[in-house]
Amino acid sequence: MWVILRSKELGVEIEGKRWHVAIFLTIVMSIATGIGNVCSSYLLLSVKNEEEVRRAEIARRARGAEMHCDKLREAASLAAEIEFSADRGYPNIVSISDLLAGETFEQHQKVPREVILDEQLAYEKRASALVPMLTEEEAKVLNRVTLHHYVVTSLRTSKVPPELRASPREGGFNANDELQAIRDGGALLAAIYRQSCTEAR
């Protein structure tokens, strides 16, 4: 009888221990799962942050490229305007025979000097605003265009008759060469724009 009771007590004790072990294992597994979830969330958050940084960088570069193309298009358009302005000719030419005849320079001005100079200055200001947004090579081309236009403007507004001006062989400027340099610069800017911003890669 005592043996039977003792066996029953041992069975209850063993079963009780199994119950405690099950609870202990459940708690341990829950803690491990929680730690795993936290670690996974941390790793996923890091990956997500890196992905967001990459996307922001790609978006920033895309906006920069779009802005650069906009400014490059404006530069090419400005060069075309300058070429048109320079190609209008030289309405302010006065010959020495006119001066000898007693006629003044102002009598031969079809376009006031102030208008021509203001136009040239306005072009330079627009070019200066575009230069910081261009590459070094593009900026050099635009600056050369405005420089050649400055020379053309100086020739157009000069009160010195053509016959009294220094020839290119003597260090003077050749208007045709200056005009061609403006055309070349404008064409180059247009070609750079087409290649960089419009042609499929």
Long-range contacts (C-beta under 8 A, 24 or more apart in sequence): 67-133, 68-133, 68-134, 68-135, 69-193, 69-196, 69-197, 71-130, 71-133, 71-134, 72-134, 72-138, 72-189, 72-192, 72-193, 72-196, 72-197, 73-193, 73-197, 74-130, 75-127, 75-130, 75-134, 75-138, 75-142, 75-189, 75-193, 76-186, 76-189, 76-190, 76-192, 76-193, 78-123, 78-126, 78-127, 78-130, 78-142, 79-141, 79-142, 79-145, 79-182, 79-185, 79-186, 79-189, 79-190, 80-186, 80-190, 81-123, 82-123, 82-145, 82-146, 82-149, 82-182, 82-186, 83-145, 83-182, 83-183, 83-186, 85-119, 85-123, 85-149, 86-148, 86-149, 86-152, 86-178, 86-179, 86-182, 87-179, 90-155, 90-156, 90-175, 91-156, 92-116, 92-156, 92-157, 92-158, 93-161, 93-162, 94-159, 94-161, 95-161, 95-162, 95-163, 96-161, 96-163, 96-164, 98-161, 99-161, 105-159, 113-157, 116-153, 116-156, 116-157, 117-153, 117-157, 119-153, 120-149, 120-150, 120-153, 123-149, 124-150, 138-189, 138-192, 141-185, 141-188, 141-189, 141-192, 142-185, 142-189, 144-181, 144-185, 145-181, 145-182, 145-185, 145-186, 145-189, 148-178, 148-179, 148-181, 148-182, 148-185, 149-178, 149-182, 151-178, 152-178, 152-179, 152-182
